[in-house]
Amino acid sequence: MSNLRPLPEAHHLMFEQHLQKLQDHHLLRRLRTIDSATGPTAVLEGREVILLSSNNYLGLATHPTVVEAAIAATRQYGAGSGAARLVCGSLMPHHTLEAALARFKGTEAALTFAAGYLTNIGAIPALIGKNGLILADRLCHASLIDGCRLSGAMFRVYHHGDMHHLERLLARRPAGTPTLIVTDGLFSMDGDIAPMQDIAQLAERYDAMIYVDDAHGTGILGRTGRGTLEYCEVESRVPFHMGTLSKALGSSGGYLTGSASFIAYLVNTCRSFTYTTAPNPGSAAAAAAALQIIEQEPERRLRLWENRARLAQGLLRLGFDLAASQSPILPIIVGDPDRAMTMAQSLFAHGVYAPAIRPPTVPPTTSRIRLTITADHTPEQIDRALVILEQAGRAINLI
Ligand SMILES: *Cc1c(COP(=O)(O)O)cnc(C)c1O
């Protein structure tokens, strides 16, 4: 029962018909309640499962120091931050975090946002407009695509990781067109890494800017965890980049890091920075604490990669197709969305949660089970998950 006026019948029908159509195509999504921390095991819809779906790669979301930092900042500054940072005054935890991010990444400055999504939909339009051209990898994250569309720039997509295609598009554009190349650093659904050396070279040759989204690489890639640019040894060739606080850093929010004038420019031009309430002080303090742990406890990163190797080798031995994964994101390519759903249901029934990822999140015919592994999973949990994955894979004749 609702105390609001009921929907007019025509509107109700419109919603219901759309949902039915999704259902018919096995593309209907629904929320599942989780009543615990997000990993390495979790209580999902009342059932204890091995969780292979969280991006909390280093287990920092539940690290006692990170949690304590969030509590302490919440006590001191409050649960909410009152208003946007240019309106109410900019809270100390945000400044502390931005200084820590800049130091970690080796840049002059950094700016944080309430979400990675907001970072991308604000920063891209701030960097390029109607007279410009965006060239984006076909598998870019949805928030990048939305940012590109909002910018009003001409928007072209190049085949995933295909540098010949990117170069053709660069060579063909009208002379003098401002150009932004947009890519994930570590791709969120395929787990492979962008060819940053080649992208940097093309950007230099054709005088284009690069916008790298390192949501997944930050904290896990590179010798010291600085991310994809460190891993690909191109930090000195890419003047700024974007990342999130919501994956390996175990908190929430997004950031950009670069020169002081770049950051000051964003403060003055990014609508998704200006017109939204500052992130909670607790989230900012948690992310700052997480950064410190990333620097002080490199063994977490090592454990993550050991776990990744154990799971990936087990899956390959069983005969699963992991596409081109090079990371703790391991897609098991199934193809058909209906079969991917059946496999996900069978996994859940036996105690593993990993979601079926279907269009439009991934291209048609590439529906998959997306696994993510973390530093906190035990070898026993990984081996148990492999047994269940084998059963579920055989049940749909995938292996
Ligand atoms: C998760 C993700 C985002 C969005 O970040 P949020 O902090 O969750 O809003 C942006 N880009 C990529 C590549 C991501 O994986």
The ligand as a MOL file (V3000), in Angstrom:
LIG
                    3D

  0  0  0     0  0            999 V3000
M  V30 BEGIN CTAB
M  V30 COUNTS 15 15 0 0 0
M  V30 BEGIN ATOM
M  V30 1 C 33.5270 1.4280 -10.7050 0
M  V30 2 C 34.0030 2.2260 -11.8390 0
M  V30 3 C 33.6810 3.5790 -11.9540 0
M  V30 4 C 32.6870 4.2490 -11.0490 0
M  V30 5 O 33.2190 4.4470 -9.7940 0
M  V30 6 P 32.2320 4.5930 -8.5570 0
M  V30 7 O 33.1150 5.1330 -7.4960 0
M  V30 8 O 31.7140 3.2340 -8.2600 0
M  V30 9 O 31.1540 5.5370 -8.9600 0
M  V30 10 C 34.2490 4.2970 -12.9820 0
M  V30 11 N 35.0680 3.7100 -13.8770 0
M  V30 12 C 35.3760 2.4060 -13.8080 0
M  V30 13 C 36.2900 1.8110 -14.8190 0
M  V30 14 C 34.8430 1.6180 -12.7930 0
M  V30 15 O 35.1110 0.3250 -12.7460 0
M  V30 END ATOM
M  V30 BEGIN BOND
M  V30 1 1 1 2
M  V30 2 1 2 3
M  V30 3 2 2 14
M  V30 4 1 3 4
M  V30 5 2 3 10
M  V30 6 1 4 5
M  V30 7 1 5 6
M  V30 8 2 6 7
M  V30 9 1 6 8
M  V30 10 1 6 9
M  V30 11 1 10 11
M  V30 12 2 11 12
M  V30 13 1 12 13
M  V30 14 1 12 14
M  V30 15 1 14 15
M  V30 END BOND
M  V30 END CTAB
M  END
